[in-house]
Amino acid sequence: MSSRMTGAQLSALYDAENLWAEDDDFFLAFVNERPNSRVLDLGCGTGRMTLAVAGDGHAVVGIDPNPDSLAAARLKRGAEEVTWIDGTSTAIPRDVIFDVAIMTAHVVQAINDDADWHRTLADVNRALVPGGRLVFDSRDPAANAWDRWTPAKTRRLHTLPDGSLVETWTENSVEIGGLVTLTEHRVLNGSTEEREISVLAFRTEDQLRQDLKTAGFTVDSIHGGWSGEDVGSGQGELIAIAHKPT
């Protein structure tokens, strides 16, 4: 077997590392507050949330720039109920409007360029109906999540559906200007190590409020935890809820 992981294996590893959790419960409950909604899942990845939303009777468009993630999503049960699009916010269909947009799993932090981030919010605002809602999560920089991204605290061994064994661990570089470089190390079946480097943006609550306002949103609330806790409560989250004014 090749020492490098295939796109399918990487998608399977992502699913193994990211099981359904309380954040998923939150997002699904949020969407379900309005039955039969038209939902945009931007940065949908391998479709965990997208498919759950579709399964609850909503019309869903899932967009992601990673073709391997979308390929994995299209193979899952219920995938035929979702419209899958390869791309970023610029690929949001111009002829479709949405009642709610979600960006889950801290995907907004992967949009590390400020110009891209502002464009993303503007694109989502355009795609929503008046009164349409946006919700996303981002890690609170005050919680220093990167302190936990060390080999000693993150080393794991995963068994993939094809029987492969993958050892993983992460480490980070020093935070500079709100950006943190995260390196994920992977070893497939004890073979040669490969690395993936990503840069994550850690925006403050004030930054998120200002960015949403600039994009034309009204901020309803920003929570620090999945049960509505205040920012700084210890969960390390910034969960933003906003809407497009009517």
FENCOR-V470861 format. One record per residue. N is the residue number from 1. RES is the residue in one letter. NEAR is the number of other C-alpha atoms within 10 Angstrom. D_CENTER is the distance of its C-alpha to the mean C-alpha in whole Angstrom. Layout:
n,res,near,d_center
N,RES,NEAR,D_CENTER
N,RES,NEAR,D_CENTER
This chain:
n,res,near,d_center
1,M,8,31
2,S,9,29
3,S,13,28
4,R,16,25
5,M,18,22
6,T,11,21
7,G,15,18
8,A,14,19
9,Q,19,19
10,L,18,16
11,S,22,14
12,A,20,16
13,L,19,16
14,Y,14,12
15,D,18,13
16,A,13,16
17,E,13,14
18,N,11,11
19,L,10,13
20,W,11,13
21,A,8,13
22,E,12,14
23,D,16,11
24,D,17,11
25,D,12,14
26,F,15,14
27,F,20,11
28,L,17,14
29,A,12,17
30,F,15,16
31,V,23,15
32,N,15,19
33,E,9,21
34,R,12,22
35,P,10,23
36,N,16,23
37,S,19,20
38,R,22,19
39,V,25,15
40,L,27,13
41,D,21,9
42,L,27,8
43,G,26,6
44,C,27,7
45,G,27,7
46,T,25,10
47,G,26,10
48,R,16,11
49,M,22,10
50,T,32,11
51,L,23,14
52,A,15,15
53,V,23,15
54,A,21,17
55,G,16,19
56,D,14,20
57,G,14,21
58,H,21,19
59,A,18,19
60,V,25,16
61,V,23,15
62,G,26,12
63,I,25,11
64,D,22,10
65,P,17,12
66,N,17,12
67,P,15,15
68,D,19,16
69,S,23,12
70,L,21,14
71,A,18,17
72,A,20,16
73,A,24,14
74,R,19,18
75,L,12,20
76,K,13,18
77,R,10,21
78,G,14,20
79,A,17,18
80,E,13,21
81,E,17,21
82,V,20,17
83,T,14,18
84,W,21,16
85,I,18,15
86,D,18,15
87,G,16,14
88,T,17,12
89,S,21,13
90,T,14,17
91,A,14,17
92,I,22,16
93,P,11,20
94,R,10,22
95,D,6,24
96,V,12,22
97,I,18,21
98,F,21,18
99,D,21,19
100,V,25,15
101,A,25,12
102,I,25,9
103,M,19,5
104,T,22,4
105,A,19,3
106,H,18,4
107,V,17,3
108,V,22,6
109,Q,19,8
110,A,15,8
111,I,17,10
112,N,19,13
113,D,13,16
114,D,11,17
115,A,9,19
116,D,14,15
117,W,18,14
118,H,15,17
119,R,14,17
120,T,20,13
121,L,21,14
122,A,19,18
123,D,18,17
124,V,25,15
125,N,23,18
126,R,17,20
127,A,23,19
128,L,22,19
129,V,18,22
130,P,15,24
131,G,15,23
132,G,22,20
133,R,26,17
134,L,27,13
135,V,21,11
136,F,20,8
137,D,25,8
138,S,25,9
139,R,25,11
140,D,21,15
141,P,19,17
142,A,15,20
143,A,14,19
144,N,13,19
145,A,13,16
146,W,18,17
147,D,11,21
148,R,13,19
149,W,19,18
150,T,15,21
151,P,15,23
152,A,11,25
153,K,12,22
154,T,13,20
155,R,14,22
156,R,14,21
157,L,14,23
158,H,16,21
159,T,14,23
160,L,16,22
161,P,11,23
162,D,9,25
163,G,9,27
164,S,14,26
165,L,16,25
166,V,21,23
167,E,16,23
168,T,21,20
169,W,19,20
170,T,22,18
171,E,19,20
172,N,19,19
173,S,13,21
174,V,11,23
175,E,16,21
176,I,9,22
177,G,9,22
178,G,12,18
179,L,18,17
180,V,19,17
181,T,16,17
182,L,20,16
183,T,18,18
184,E,17,17
185,H,18,20
186,R,24,21
187,V,19,24
188,L,21,25
189,N,18,28
190,G,12,30
191,S,13,30
192,T,11,29
193,E,14,26
194,E,14,23
195,R,13,21
196,E,10,17
197,I,13,17
198,S,13,14
199,V,17,14
200,L,21,12
201,A,24,13
202,F,23,14
203,R,22,15
204,T,16,17
205,E,22,18
206,D,9,21
207,Q,11,19
208,L,17,16
209,R,19,19
210,Q,14,21
211,D,18,18
212,L,23,17
213,K,15,21
214,T,13,22
215,A,18,20
216,G,17,22
217,F,24,20
218,T,18,22
219,V,20,20
220,D,13,20
221,S,14,19
222,I,22,17
223,H,21,17
224,G,23,17
225,G,21,16
226,W,18,15
227,S,10,19
228,G,13,19
229,E,15,21
230,D,17,21
231,V,18,20
232,G,15,21
233,S,13,22
234,G,13,21
235,Q,16,17
236,G,19,16
237,E,26,13
238,L,26,13
239,I,26,12
240,A,20,13
241,I,20,15
242,A,22,17
243,H,23,19
244,K,24,21
245,P,14,25
246,T,7,27
